[in-house]
């Protein structure tokens, strides 16, 4: 892991493994190790913003002395209890604000970077782009891990086209710092990928995808109950983020029972279009049905209760 007074690349690693359990180093260590073992890396820094009480932080600081571990003690959205994810975006915003690089890359502790990830990010940014999204592949064993992958990241598996219609994921995306600076008011409080990507495009910035910029999902020790609870929480968070009200919210309450069919059909269509992983998709499909239903139940609960995200929308 190279360092420099003026880094070209800043990598912000968000700890997302605490949705159900308190954060630990089980996922963060291999993530940081993959960044430390990069091939031909640019001058770079790695920033890990974390909530108070993060266990074994001293041990990680000894293993990765050049990593900047930032304890954020004044989080507005962190209760210290499981069952919430809004503070992830707040931590991400703090990390981005602390970044000094010309390019700011984002990932999460569940992800392991390809050995040329950093070099390929810098190379991709030589083009006239404001942001570059990358591919997300799964290397975690077991059908449950595959089901979670298809639910959340199936559209990001290679092959990726340069001009994909969807926005990049904050598990694998990088921005020119100048592009982020131009829309700082959008993310300064909470860095929500949909808001940021929309604002980048609205300001005239181009977002491209690169199939060579790859991270690998390496989720460990995942059990079915945890996967179901996480999907419910993330679905509810998404529904709250949409901030629907009035008649529109009523319409979505009525339509929500049909969402699982739509999402499952979309996942199958993506696998067919990509022409990859069809066999494991079929085997994981029963589990995919279950966790998709959990996501949709969470989303519907947000519409029914009128829950709204604390993040302001651009």
C-alpha positions, 0 to 999 in steps of 0.5 A: 500500500503506497503512500504520499504527501499528495495521494492520487487516489483515496480509498474510503472503506465503509464498515457495512457488516454491522447491520445485524451484529456489532462490527468486527475485523472479520471482513475488514482485515481481508479487505485492507489486505487486498488494498495493501497487496495491490499491483503497481499502485498509485500514490494512495491513502486508505481511510476507514471511518468507524463508529465508536466501540469498533472491536480490535481496532488497535490490532488492525492499526498495528497490522496496517499502520498506513491506514487512516482509522477515523473514529467518528464520535458524533454520528447522528444516525448511529444508535449503537444497536443493531437493525439500522444502516443509515449511519453507513452513509454518514460514515461514508460522507465523513471518509470522503470529506477527509480524502485528499486524493485527486480520485476518491474510490469507495468500497465496503468491508465485505469486498476484496479488491482485485490486485489491479483495482487501484491501478485500473481506477486511475487508468479509467479516470484518464478519460473525460469522466466524473465517475467510474463504476466497476464490476462486483463478483461473488467469491463467497461459497454457499447458495445463501451467499449467491442468493444475496449476491443476485439480490443486490449485485447481480447487475454488476457482474461482468460483462459490464458495458461502458454506458450502463443505464443504472448507476454504480454501487458504492461498493465499487465506484470512484469519483474525481474529487473535483466532481464531488466538490461541485456537489458537496452540498448533496453528500456532506451530511450523508453520502447516498449513492443514488443522490450523488450519482444523480447530482453528478449527472445533473451537473454535466458529469459523465459516469462510465463503467469499466469491466476491469475495475473489479471487487469480489464479495467475500461475505463470511459466516452468513446465516439465513436469519441474518440474511433475511433480517438484513434484507428487511432492514435494507428494503425498509431503508430504501422505501424510507429513502424514496420519501413517498407521500399522499396518493403515490404512497397509497399506490405503492402500498397497493402494488407492493405485494407484486414487487417480489415477482418483478424483482425476481424476474429482473434478476433472472433477466440479468443472468440470462443477458449476462450468460453467466452463473445460470446454474448456481442461480437456479440452485439458489433461486429458492433462497433468493425468493425468501430474501427478496420477499424479506426486502419487499416486506421491509420496503412495503412497511416503509410505505405503510408507515410513511417512514422517511429517511433522515437524509435530505434528498437532492 
